[in-house]
């Protein structure tokens, strides 16, 4: 039996309101006047999660698997990419034990969306919602997240073979 821990981190800048991008976090559309900029849907939380999973399994990072230079991933749904990451892990005998993920930013408040986020992502990971913790913190108005320029996310995962 083998147990591994992985950590992931991601950052995305907010788009200008006039671009009309949706804010997607953990596969859920969150009410906001602006979304995040990125090659895909810029789901910063799912991106951090994918990096944590890939790192734990020793499989590199999302940039290697889904490069932003590849038009195939333009505006792609990050949850579909997460599903592909999980297929890769499962093919190598790994399964997820638990996940802890944290959104970093002043806004939006994710409390009203937390349960939907857990219900959306836990089945893809093959875990119960009690094994997927979703939380958020502010930076007390310090740095780019504190100034409302963007959002960051951190994820920690435990996988087992």
C-alpha positions in Angstrom: 0.0 0.0 0.0 1.2 3.5 -0.8 -0.1 6.8 0.5 0.8 10.2 -1.0 0.0 13.8 -0.3 -0.2 16.5 -3.0 -0.6 20.2 -2.9 -1.8 22.6 -5.6 -2.0 26.3 -6.0 -3.5 28.5 -8.7 -4.2 32.1 -9.4 -6.5 33.9 -11.9 -7.0 37.6 -12.6 -10.6 38.9 -12.7 -11.9 39.8 -16.2 -13.3 43.3 -16.9 -17.1 43.3 -16.3 -17.8 44.2 -19.9 -16.3 40.9 -21.0 -19.3 39.1 -19.5 -17.3 36.0 -18.3 -19.1 33.8 -15.8 -17.4 33.1 -12.4 -17.1 29.4 -12.1 -15.8 27.8 -8.9 -15.7 24.1 -8.3 -17.9 23.7 -11.4 -20.6 25.9 -10.0 -21.6 29.3 -11.5 -21.3 31.8 -8.7 -23.1 35.2 -8.8 -20.6 37.9 -9.7 -20.3 40.9 -11.9 -17.1 39.4 -13.4 -15.5 36.1 -14.0 -11.8 35.0 -14.1 -9.5 35.3 -17.1 -8.0 32.2 -18.4 -7.6 29.9 -21.4 -10.3 27.5 -20.0 -13.2 28.5 -17.8 -10.5 29.7 -15.2 -12.0 27.6 -12.4 -9.2 28.5 -10.0 -10.3 26.0 -7.3 -10.5 23.0 -9.7 -7.1 24.0 -11.2 -5.5 23.9 -7.8 -7.2 20.5 -7.1 -6.0 19.0 -10.4 -2.4 20.2 -9.7 -2.6 18.6 -6.2 -3.8 15.3 -7.6 -1.3 15.2 -10.4 1.5 16.1 -8.0 0.6 13.4 -5.5 0.7 10.8 -8.2 4.0 12.2 -9.6 2.3 13.1 -12.9 3.5 16.7 -13.3 1.0 19.6 -13.5 -2.0 20.8 -15.5 0.2 22.8 -17.8 1.8 19.6 -19.0 -1.6 17.8 -19.5 -3.7 20.7 -20.7 -1.4 23.5 -22.1 -2.8 26.9 -22.7 -1.2 26.9 -26.1 -3.5 24.2 -27.2 -6.7 25.5 -28.8 -8.5 22.2 -27.8 -8.7 23.5 -24.3 -9.9 27.1 -25.1 -12.9 27.9 -22.9 -13.0 24.2 -21.7 -15.0 23.1 -18.7 -12.4 22.5 -15.9 -14.6 19.8 -14.4 -14.3 17.8 -17.6 -10.5 18.1 -17.3 -10.7 17.0 -13.7 -12.5 13.9 -14.8 -9.7 13.2 -17.2 -7.1 13.6 -14.4 -9.1 11.2 -12.3 -9.2 8.7 -15.2 -5.4 8.9 -15.3 -5.0 8.4 -11.6 -7.4 5.5 -11.5 -5.6 3.8 -14.5 -2.5 3.8 -12.3 -4.3 2.4 -9.3 -4.7 5.6 -7.2 -7.9 6.6 -5.4 -8.6 9.8 -3.4 -9.0 9.6 0.3 -9.7 13.2 1.1 -9.4 16.8 -0.2 -9.1 20.1 1.5 -9.4 23.2 -0.7 -9.3 26.9 0.1 -10.4 29.9 -2.0 -8.4 33.0 -1.3 -10.0 36.4 -1.9 -12.2 39.1 -0.5 -15.2 38.2 -2.7 -17.3 36.2 -3.5 -18.5 34.7 -0.3 -18.8 31.0 -1.1 -20.9 29.9 1.9 -24.2 29.7 -0.1 -22.4 27.6 -2.8 -20.3 25.3 -0.6 -22.7 22.3 -0.5 -23.4 22.5 -4.3 -19.6 22.6 -4.8 -19.1 19.5 -2.7 -21.9 17.6 -4.4 -20.6 18.5 -7.8 -17.0 17.5 -7.3 -17.0 14.6 -4.7 -18.5 12.0 -7.1 -15.9 12.8 -9.7 -13.2 12.2 -7.1 -14.9 9.0 -6.0 -15.4 10.2 -2.4 -18.3 11.1 -0.1 -18.9 14.8 0.4 -17.7 14.5 4.0 -14.2 13.8 2.5 -14.2 17.0 0.5 -13.7 20.2 2.6 -14.3 23.5 0.8 -13.5 26.7 2.6 -12.4 30.3 1.9 -10.3 33.0 3.5 -9.5 36.6 2.9 -6.1 38.3 2.9 -7.4 41.2 5.0 -7.4 43.5 1.9 -3.6 42.8 1.4 -2.1 41.9 -2.0 -3.8 41.3 -5.3 -6.6 39.2 -3.8 -7.2 41.9 -1.2 -7.4 44.6 -3.8 -10.0 42.5 -5.7 -7.7 41.9 -8.7 -8.2 38.2 -8.7 -8.6 35.0 -6.8 -6.2 32.2 -5.6 -6.8 28.7 -4.4 -4.9 26.1 -2.5 -5.6 22.4 -2.4 -4.2 19.5 -0.4 -5.1 15.9 -1.3 -4.4 12.4 0.1 -4.3 9.6 -2.4 -3.8 5.9 -1.8 -2.8 3.0 -4.0 
